């Protein structure tokens, strides 16, 4: 998973939004609990913003160069699928910076 350490090269900001209580946000909460520390250790200068809001659908947003943003709905995804979605965002960022 070498792409994890390359996040700060490909992304300017990562935002994860979810509800504190809803069952649809449980995988997103679990993803943050299990992966935030590792991602932040590997990318100390990358802003990783965690936003909790009651009733919101789980989402992940990446901001790339030139203010380009791309979002992914996380509802119905498992934790490994969320990790894959983040990898896809990182790869999309690599293609926009190349």
Secondary structure, 3 states (H helix, E strand, C coil): CHHHHHHHHHCCEEEEEECCCCHHHHHHHHHHHHHHHHHHHHCCCCEEEEEECCCCCCEEEEECHHHCEEEEECCCCCHHHHHHHHHHHHHHHHHHHC
